[in-house]
Amino acid sequence: MAIENDMELTKLYENKYCLNVFAPMPIAFTKGKGVWLYDAEGRKYMDMIGGIAVNSLGHGNKALTKAISDQASKLIHCSNYYMIPQRAELAFKLCSHSFADKAFFCNSGAEANEAAIKIARSYFYYKGQPEKNEIITAKMSFHGRTMATIAATGQEKFRKAFAPNVPGFKYVDFNDISALEAEVDDKTCAVMLELVQGESGVHPADATYVKQVKKLCLERGILLIIDEVQTGIGRTGRLFCYENYDIVPDIMTLAKGLAGGVPIGAMLCTDEVATGMKPGDHGSTFGGNPLACAAGNVVIDQLASSGSTLLANVNSVSAFLFDKLNALKEKSDKIVDVRGAGLLIGIEFDSSIQAAGMKTRLMQEGFLVSAIGESVIRIAPPLIITQREAAMFVNALAKILKGSRK
Ligand SMILES: *Cc1c(COP(=O)(O)O)cnc(C)c1O
């Protein structure tokens, strides 16, 4: 049964057999190339959301697809009972390009954050301080959908239907150092933050705030966990977003863009923090398998090998987009804010424009974005997007804004 090119049957089965947690738009894509996605009728769309910051190298990247198909034909999976060369190589690359000494691999962002939460607690447990087990996170944060990560997420709406929630989490206002200072006590084991809050509307952390958080963590003997599931892997113009802030975390989590679309997650930490895990304390059946790690190795090579121009491209297209979007904001009173970092950008509209409606209008014009809440659209295109392609998006947005009346 080939349903791939049958949109009616796809719709029917999606609605009848798939758990209705996503409410997907009635469109399906059959192939992609670069920043472009194609539906079964051959209509093309510019993918300005990139699978939510996942398709870092765009669609159909030659080196990536070759590495995946070569690896698949040799060995897709083998157990963590054995050594895995592709995993060893990816761990080496991630550690040599970051603050970290050790890497653990899993399959998603939530799982990476689970590993971070577990090691933050077990680190103090093995130091003989099991009472140091509370984690402070930010209001409006997002850390995943598992039981511990919804407890870490500072938004009630993700937790309320799933009580009893995992205990040991406290939430403070983002970008407010006194709020954090007031909550830290002898039970605090870690502070966990995104440097750009992606899922709640693209809100960047202030530079001074992040420095103050780091200082507070050092003074109080608290671990700093940075959730780079969305901001990592070149998204904000550096390989890791923490590099923009001139601090180093103790623990960092990665996922979305790390393997260019193959499911993967990673938790990285210092040797000191790594004393919090002994053989048998944590694991994952699929995590670190040869296929996912082979893909991850290509992504890191393309971003971080000498002579790579990909990060430079992120920075130049980002500067272009901020420039043009801010110019659009000056001209149109319907845009109230343009914010973010690198190629993770939120555009906030005034009350005359509904984000969901704008998302649909952009789709009609052939551009895919995500809508957050009532008023924000987010873009997180593949890192390979060109200035010319970015200009097409800005022009489409300008055209829609011109046509919409107050
Ligand atoms: C997407 C996201 C997650 C969750 O990742 P999944 O792969 O969906 O589990 C966690 N943290 C942040 C910051 C994210 O953007």
The ligand as an SDF file (V2000), in Angstrom:
LIG
                    3D

 15 15  0  0  0  0  0  0  0  0999 V2000
   12.6100   20.8530   21.5080 C   0  0  0  0  0  0  0  0  0  0  0  0
   13.2070   21.1250   22.8480 C   0  0  0  0  0  0  0  0  0  0  0  0
   13.2840   20.1260   23.8260 C   0  0  0  0  0  0  0  0  0  0  0  0
   12.6540   18.7650   23.6540 C   0  0  0  0  0  0  0  0  0  0  0  0
   13.2480   18.0510   22.6290 O   0  0  0  0  0  0  0  0  0  0  0  0
   12.5000   16.7100   22.0700 P   0  0  0  0  0  0  0  0  0  0  0  0
   13.4770   16.1680   21.0740 O   0  0  0  0  0  0  0  0  0  0  0  0
   11.2240   17.1660   21.4640 O   0  0  0  0  0  0  0  0  0  0  0  0
   12.3030   15.8260   23.2200 O   0  0  0  0  0  0  0  0  0  0  0  0
   13.9270   20.4320   25.0130 C   0  0  0  0  0  0  0  0  0  0  0  0
   14.4660   21.6320   25.2280 N   0  0  0  0  0  0  0  0  0  0  0  0
   14.4130   22.6260   24.3080 C   0  0  0  0  0  0  0  0  0  0  0  0
   15.0490   23.9350   24.6010 C   0  0  0  0  0  0  0  0  0  0  0  0
   13.7760   22.4020   23.0960 C   0  0  0  0  0  0  0  0  0  0  0  0
   13.6900   23.3890   22.1910 O   0  0  0  0  0  0  0  0  0  0  0  0
  1  2  1  0
  2  3  1  0
  2 14  2  0
  3  4  1  0
  3 10  2  0
  4  5  1  0
  5  6  1  0
  6  7  2  0
  6  8  1  0
  6  9  1  0
 10 11  1  0
 11 12  2  0
 12 13  1  0
 12 14  1  0
 14 15  1  0
M  END
$$$$
